[in-house]
Amino acid sequence: MASGLLGTITQAPCPRAMTALAAAAVAVAIDLIFRFRDYRKLLNSFSAAAIMRSLSTLTLVFLQVVALFYLITLLPLSLRVVVLLISAFVVIVQLSYWRTLSQFMTATDLFLAVTVSGDHRVEAILSFFKPLVLLYSLPYVLILSGLALAPPVSAFWMALPLSLLPVLYLLGSNYILFLHVPERSFHLNPLTSFLRSILHCKFESLRSYHGPRDDLPPFNASQRPLDSVIYVIDESVRGSNLSLNGYPRSTTPFLQSLETRGLLKNLGICVAAGSFSHISNAYLITGHNEFPDDTFQTDRNPTIFDYAKKMGYETIYIDVNNVYLSSLMKAAGDSPVRSLDRWMNEDSFEYLHIDLDVTKDPGVARVLSGLLNERSGRFIIVNKKGLHFHYSNNYPDDMASTLWEPVLKASESLDSSPAGRERLVNTYDNGIRFQVDEFFRVFVSETTNQNYAVLYTSDHGQTLAEHGQVYTHMKPDMEIVDVPDFIVSGERYGQKRLMDGIAPGIRVSHLNNFATLLDLMGVPASLRVRPYDKSIFSLTAEDNRERYYMSGSLHGSGDFTVEKIPTPPEPGWGVSRPVGNNTEVKL
C-alpha cells in the first residue's frame, strides 16, 4: 500500500521531495506503532514545557528523515539500490539494539563497533540479535524500497546543487543536537539516529585532545629492579562468581589454595570504573579518577608504562583481547608506543606456535611464565580473552571442562527464562573455572622465578540476566561493575610486607589500582604527577564509602551516566547465585 501511495506521489510536482516527505511520514507513523509504549512513556515523563522542547527536537529530527530520504532519491538508480540495501541492514541492526537495550545505537556503540576486534563484533551480534527483528524491519524496508520509484535526476551535475541544502541541514541540525540535546534523548527513526551517531563521533573527534601525553619529571633508576610486576586485566569476569569471594560453586579452588598458603591477598568485590572495556581500561592505564573524562585526562595522563620505564622495568604488553591499548598502537602508526618495549598480540602467539583457540588463557599464562623465567625486572600488562559472550567459546568442549550442565550452546542466544538462566550461569561458571582458575594454576606452577607480584582485576562483570536482561554489559546496571580484585605474589617476592599491611575491611575501586601499581614498583611521591586515588596499601575502612562508576560516553559529550555503589550497597550487589540446586562439581 505504501509503495502504491508513493507511486502516485511520483507523478506530482516536485516528485522527489514529495516522495521523501510521504516516506518520512509513513516511517514515523510505523515507528509510533512499533514503539507506542516508548512514545507514551516520553509524554508521561515530561512537563508541558519539556514536551514543547521535545516536540521541537522531534520536528527537527523529522525534517532530518525527509532530508535523508530526499538525498537517496537524488542518487542514480543503481547506486540508490545499493544505498537502500545498506539502509535496510542498518535498520535491522538498530531495531536489534532497540529490542535488546531499549535504545538505538549511540556514538559510543558505533565507536566500539569499529574499534574492537571482529570476534567481539560477532559475539555482540549473537548476544542481541533475534530473528523476530526481521519482522519488525519489514515495514521500514518496504518504505525504503518505495524510494526507488522516484524519477532519477537527468544528469549527475544537476543533483549536486539539489543535494547541497539537505546535506547542510543534516550537518547543522546534528551539530545542534551534539551541543544541546543528550544523545540518550528519544529518536524518531533508526536511519537518522545512526547518522547522528556517525556525526557525533566525528564532532567528538574534532573536539578531542590529539597532542602528546604529559611527561614525567626527570628520574634515573639506580638499577634494574629485581622483581617483576604483572597487571592482569581480565575480560567480563564477575567477582561474585568466584568461590574465592564466597560463591557456592567451586569455581576458583586453586586461587583459594593460594590464599591458604599466604600467596594471595583477596580484596573482595571491586567496583569497576565502567560498564564496558573502553572506559575501564582508559582509567586503569592512566589513573584518572573523575567521571566523565571531559578534560581528556585519559588521553593526557602519563600511562603506567611511563612510570614503569622510569623505574627501570622492561615494559611488555600482552594483548590478546584487542581493547583499549590497541588504539594506542594504531595511533602510533609505525612509531613505537611511548615507554613500551614490546607488544605481543595474537600474531605473536602464532609465531610461538601457540594456538589460543585451543589453549585459550592458560596458553597466555605459559608465555607469561616464560617471560618471568627468562629474567627479572619486567612490568607486564595482560589483557586476557576472559569471558566475553558467547561463554562456551571460552573453555574446551570436553567433559573435563564442562563441570556444570546443562550449558548454553554457541548457537543459542541469551534467554532470561529460568531454564535459559540456568544454562547461561552454568556455562559462565565453567568459563570462570577454566579461564581464571586454570590460568593461575598454569602460571604459578610453571613460573620458577618467584620474585613477582600480580595485581588482578577485570574490566567489567556480566549481568547473567538476573532481572530479565538480554544484554551482558554496556548498561549502567550495578551487577556489571561487580569485578574481582586480588594480588598474587611469588614465594620469594621481596615486598610481602606491603600485602601484610593491607587494612582489613577495605572497599576497593578500579581507581585504587593505579597507585597500587606505583607502590609495587616503588615510585616515589616526587615522580607522581597527578593526585591519584589512594593505593590499596593506604586504604582504610573509612575510605570509599561511595564508589563511582560510569556508563556511556567516556568524554561526556554523548549519552553517559555516572552511578555509585554506596556503603552499605543495595541488596544483592556483590552477590551471585547459581540457578537451581546444582552447585557441586560433576565427577
Protein Blocks (a to p, Z undefined) as FASTA:
>chain_A
ZZmmmmmmmmpghkllmmmmmmmmmmmmmmmmmmmmmmmmmmmmpcfklmmmmmmmmmmm
mmmmmmmmmmmmmpcfklmmmmmmmmmmmmmmmmmmmmmnopacdfklmmmmmmmcfklm
mmmmmmmgcfklmmmmmmmmmmmmmmmmpccdfbfklmmmmmmmmmmmmmmmmmmmmmmm
cfkbccfbfklmmmmmmmmmmmmmmmmcfbdcddddddddfbdcfbdcdddddehiafkl
pfknopabdfblmlmmmmmnopaccebjaddfbfbfklmmmmmmnopabdcdfkommmmp
ccfklmmmmnopacddddfkopmklmmmmmnmmaccehiabdcdfklmmmnopafklnmm
mlmmmmmmmmmmmpghiacddddfkjadcfklmcccdfklmmbccdddfkbccdfbfklm
mmmmmmmmmmmmmmmmmmmmmmmmmmmblcbcdddddfbdceklmnopabfbhpacfklm
gccddddddfklcklmmmmmpcghiacdfklmmmmmmmmnopafklmmbdcdddfklpcf
kgokbccddedjfklpaccddddddddddehihpacdehjblbccZZ
